[in-house]
Amino acid sequence: MDSCLSKPVTLDVLKQTLAVYAERVRKTRV
């Protein structure tokens, strides 16, 4: 994660990351 944050992140990449993270959280809690 740290290496990814160090690099310039575009909104598209950020949205995609949030989407994947949200899916993982949902699967974990469910």
Phi and psi in degrees as GROMACS dihedral restraints (atoms count N, CA, C in turn):
[ dihedral_restraints ]
;  ai    aj    ak    al  type     phi  dphi    fc
    3     4     5     6     1   -58.4    20    10
    4     5     6     7     1   -43.9    20    10
    6     7     8     9     1   -63.2    20    10
    7     8     9    10     1   -35.5    20    10
    9    10    11    12     1   -70.7    20    10
   10    11    12    13     1   -39.0    20    10
   12    13    14    15     1   -68.3    20    10
   13    14    15    16     1   -28.6    20    10
   15    16    17    18     1   -67.5    20    10
   16    17    18    19     1   -30.7    20    10
   18    19    20    21     1   -82.9    20    10
   19    20    21    22     1   152.7    20    10
   21    22    23    24     1   -63.2    20    10
   22    23    24    25     1   123.5    20    10
   24    25    26    27     1  -108.3    20    10
   25    26    27    28     1   132.8    20    10
   27    28    29    30     1   -88.6    20    10
   28    29    30    31     1   164.1    20    10
   30    31    32    33     1   -62.3    20    10
   31    32    33    34     1   -35.9    20    10
   33    34    35    36     1   -62.3    20    10
   34    35    36    37     1   -45.5    20    10
   36    37    38    39     1   -65.3    20    10
   37    38    39    40     1   -40.3    20    10
   39    40    41    42     1   -63.6    20    10
   40    41    42    43     1   -44.5    20    10
   42    43    44    45     1   -62.6    20    10
   43    44    45    46     1   -42.1    20    10
   45    46    47    48     1   -63.9    20    10
   46    47    48    49     1   -41.5    20    10
   48    49    50    51     1   -62.9    20    10
   49    50    51    52     1   -43.8    20    10
   51    52    53    54     1   -63.2    20    10
   52    53    54    55     1   -38.8    20    10
   54    55    56    57     1   -63.3    20    10
   55    56    57    58     1   -45.8    20    10
   57    58    59    60     1   -64.8    20    10
   58    59    60    61     1   -42.3    20    10
   60    61    62    63     1   -63.2    20    10
   61    62    63    64     1   -42.0    20    10
   63    64    65    66     1   -61.9    20    10
   64    65    66    67     1   -41.9    20    10
   66    67    68    69     1   -63.6    20    10
   67    68    69    70     1   -41.6    20    10
   69    70    71    72     1   -63.8    20    10
   70    71    72    73     1   -41.9    20    10
   72    73    74    75     1   -63.9    20    10
   73    74    75    76     1   -42.5    20    10
   75    76    77    78     1   -62.6    20    10
   76    77    78    79     1   -46.0    20    10
   78    79    80    81     1   -63.9    20    10
   79    80    81    82     1   -38.5    20    10
   81    82    83    84     1   -67.5    20    10
   82    83    84    85     1   -45.8    20    10
   84    85    86    87     1   -72.2    20    10
   85    86    87    88     1   -32.3    20    10
